[in-house]
Amino acid sequence: MSTASTRPPEGRYGLSSDERADRTLRIVGAGLAAVVLTLLGWFGHHHVVQNEISGELIAFDVSKTEVRVRLEVHKDAGVEGYCTVRSQAEDGAEVGRADFRFGRDDTRVDKVVTLRTTSPGTSAELVGCHAG
């Protein structure tokens, strides 16, 4: 006498439960990966594009107690912001640092600002500009 098999013949009635589980996991994993990549792209785009203010140090003039700096700032209308400028001595030590604010109205600001120093500065550097 022969024993009857309780399993259906291979490949005849669709996927086995293990194959269905593997397929479900692959679909869920692909969906989660797509969501994570979308979020990373959105945050990256938001970080790069939302920089609403930028500046450039055009020229500077040093004296014993101050550095006069000409800044050119480009920003979106209606955005307030500030730029940070620093000066260093000949040996590289920082002798002055200050933030200079810019109002909301203009989209382009060309301004000469004075940075007070603790000793004679030999350079001026625009550290960065930020909205806020």
C-alpha positions as CSV (number, residue, x, y, z in Angstrom):
1,M,0.0,0.0,0.0
2,S,1.2,3.5,-0.8
3,T,0.9,6.6,1.4
4,A,-0.7,9.6,-0.1
5,S,1.3,12.8,-0.1
6,T,-0.3,15.8,1.7
7,R,1.6,18.3,-0.3
8,P,0.4,19.5,-3.7
9,P,2.7,18.9,-6.7
10,E,5.5,21.5,-7.1
11,G,4.6,24.6,-9.0
12,R,1.0,23.5,-9.7
13,Y,-1.0,25.7,-7.3
14,G,1.0,29.0,-7.1
15,L,3.6,30.1,-4.6
16,S,4.2,28.3,-1.3
17,S,3.7,30.2,2.0
18,D,7.5,30.8,2.3
19,E,7.7,32.2,-1.2
20,R,4.7,34.5,-0.5
21,A,6.4,35.7,2.7
22,D,9.7,36.4,0.9
23,R,7.8,38.3,-1.8
24,T,5.9,40.4,0.8
25,L,9.1,41.2,2.6
26,R,10.8,42.4,-0.6
27,I,7.8,44.6,-1.5
28,V,7.7,46.1,2.0
29,G,11.5,46.6,2.0
30,A,11.4,48.4,-1.4
31,G,8.6,50.6,-0.2
32,L,10.5,51.6,2.9
33,A,13.7,52.3,0.9
34,A,11.7,54.5,-1.4
35,V,10.3,56.5,1.5
36,V,13.7,56.9,3.1
37,L,15.3,58.1,-0.2
38,T,12.5,60.5,-0.7
39,L,12.9,62.0,2.7
40,L,16.7,62.3,2.3
41,G,16.2,64.0,-1.0
42,W,13.6,66.4,0.4
43,F,15.8,67.4,3.4
44,G,18.9,67.8,1.2
45,H,17.0,70.0,-1.3
46,H,15.5,72.0,1.5
47,H,18.9,72.6,3.1
48,V,20.6,73.7,-0.1
49,V,17.7,75.8,-1.6
50,Q,16.6,77.5,1.6
51,N,19.9,79.5,1.9
52,E,18.1,82.8,1.5
53,I,21.2,85.0,2.1
54,S,24.7,85.0,0.7
55,G,27.5,87.5,1.0
56,E,30.9,88.3,-0.5
57,L,33.8,90.3,1.0
58,I,34.7,92.8,-1.7
59,A,37.6,94.7,0.0
60,F,39.0,95.5,3.4
61,D,41.3,98.2,4.9
62,V,43.2,97.6,8.2
63,S,44.4,100.0,10.9
64,K,45.7,99.5,14.4
65,T,42.3,99.3,16.1
66,E,39.8,98.4,13.3
67,V,39.2,96.8,10.0
68,R,36.9,98.4,7.5
69,V,35.2,95.8,5.3
70,R,33.1,96.3,2.2
71,L,30.4,93.6,2.0
72,E,28.1,92.7,-0.8
73,V,25.0,90.7,0.4
74,H,22.4,89.1,-1.8
75,K,19.2,87.9,-0.2
76,D,15.5,87.3,-0.8
77,A,13.1,90.2,-0.3
78,G,11.6,90.3,3.1
79,V,14.4,88.3,4.8
80,E,16.4,89.7,7.6
81,G,19.9,88.3,8.2
82,Y,23.4,88.8,9.4
83,C,26.9,88.2,8.2
84,T,29.8,87.3,10.5
85,V,33.2,88.9,9.8
86,R,36.5,88.2,11.6
87,S,40.0,89.5,11.5
88,Q,43.3,87.8,12.3
89,A,46.7,89.1,13.3
90,E,49.9,88.2,11.4
91,D,50.5,85.2,13.7
92,G,47.0,83.8,12.9
93,A,45.3,84.8,16.2
94,E,41.8,86.1,15.9
95,V,41.8,89.8,16.9
96,G,38.2,90.7,16.1
97,R,34.8,89.1,15.2
98,A,31.4,90.7,14.8
99,D,27.9,90.1,13.3
100,F,26.5,92.7,11.0
101,R,22.7,92.7,10.5
102,F,20.8,93.5,7.3
103,G,17.2,94.6,7.1
104,R,14.3,93.1,5.1
105,D,13.8,95.6,2.3
106,D,16.7,95.3,-0.1
107,T,17.6,92.2,-2.1
108,R,21.1,93.5,-2.6
109,V,23.1,95.3,0.0
110,D,26.5,96.9,-0.6
111,K,27.8,98.2,2.8
112,V,31.0,99.2,4.5
113,V,31.2,98.0,8.1
114,T,33.8,98.5,10.8
115,L,35.1,95.7,12.8
116,R,36.9,96.7,16.0
117,T,40.0,94.7,16.8
118,T,42.0,94.1,20.0
119,S,45.4,94.5,18.1
120,P,46.3,95.3,14.6
121,G,44.6,92.9,12.1
122,T,46.2,91.9,8.8
123,S,43.2,90.2,7.2
124,A,39.5,90.1,7.0
125,E,37.4,87.1,6.4
126,L,33.7,86.6,5.8
127,V,32.8,83.6,8.0
128,G,29.3,83.3,6.7
129,C,25.8,84.8,6.2
130,H,22.6,83.5,7.7
131,A,18.9,84.3,7.6
132,G,17.4,85.2,10.9
